[in-house]
Structure formats: structure tokens, C-alpha cells
Amino acid sequence: MVELKANKKPATAYVPAGVSAVGRQKKSYTIRLWSIRHSRGLEWFYDRFSRFFLLLHPLWNKLGYARVEGPVKAVEKRVKGLMFDCRMCGQCVLSSTGMSCPMNCPKQLRNGPCGGVRANGNCEVEPDMPCVWVKAWEGSRRMEHGDKIMTVQKPVDQSLRETSAWLRVTAQAAAEQEKAKQTGAA
């Protein structure tokens, strides 16, 4: 009698990292969840921080935004990576999503949860991970301007990936201030 062997692929040492929800290792969400629980305080801090950065606009402008992008981006990546598990999409919406980064969603949904949120509030793709959008709602309820979560976000502009959202927002706010000054003077 001849035994039929199943077609087995040769075992290799290579296992792709993070491509399968089943094969992913559990992560610690402690700091990310702390940030969501303290979203009101972080909202207050960010408001002051963004005003300070706007005061530095003349310096950024004089040095050149392109020149300061590298150092500012390095700091931003470390700080936001630690606090929010930031993916550096370049279009930060933490202030309108309860300090929960939507780019942490395995489906990278920017405007609310998918239909697969589990009964315990965890993600359908990553069963051990709390749903980013459930946490975003919780965080937004603590914030003074928590209703910003209802604002529909534009799709991610991939050309802004790995750029500084801090500098982009500062430059936009400075341009709006300048436009308001010109409109008021006219």
C-alpha cells in the first residue's frame, strides 16, 4: 500500500511580520489608552502648544520650513509615537478623535468604526485590541471640543506621509492669520 503524502511546503525560518491578524503578537496599549483617558488635559496642552508653535512661525519661515522639517519631524515622531502610537500620516486628527489615532485601525478608517466591532468593544481584525473608534468616542466625550469627532475627515493624502503635521498646521494657521489681517485692513 502506498501512502499519499500531502503537498507540504518546505518550512523556512522566514515568517512575514505583521501581515496576518492571527500571527500578530499582542501589543501593549497602556500609553495609548492613558492618552485617551486623559484627552481633556491633552486637548488643553495641545491648544497651548499649537499657539506656541504659531508664535515660532516667523522663525520657521526665516529658517525655511523645509530646513526645520527633519528635526521637528524627528521629535514629533518620537512624542506622538510614544503617546498615541502615531503612524505619521501627516494629517493628524487627534484633537478631533478623542486623542485616539485612527491610523491605528487595521483598516485605517478615518470616519468611524466598521461594522465589525465586537460586543466587548474590541476590533474585528485584532481581537485583543480595543477598537480605535470606540476609544475615540470615549475620549471625545471627555474633551471640551469633543463634538469635532462628528466632522467628516478627508481621505488620507499619502503624499503627506512621514511629514510633520505640526509644521503643516502651523503654516496653515499663519496663512489664515495673514489673510484675516489683509481682509481686515482692506
Sequence and secondary structure as in RCSB ss.txt:
>XXXX:A:sequence
MVELKANKKPATAYVPAGVSAVGRQKKSYTIRLWSIRHSRGLEWFYDRFSRFFLLLHPLWNKLGYARVEGPVKAV
EKRVKGLMFDCRMCGQCVLSSTGMSCPMNCPKQLRNGPCGGVRANGNCEVEPDMPCVWVKAWEGSRRMEHGDKIM
TVQKPVDQSLRETSAWLRVTAQAAAEQEKAKQTGAA
>XXXX:A:secstr
            S   TT  TTT      HHHHHHHHTHHHHHHHHHHHHHHHHHTHHHHHHH HHHHHHHHHHH
HHHHHHHHH     S   GGGTTT  GGGSTT  SSS  TT  TTSB SSSTTSB HHHHHHHHHHHSTTGGGGG
S      GGGTTS HHHHHHHHHHHHHHHHHHHHH 
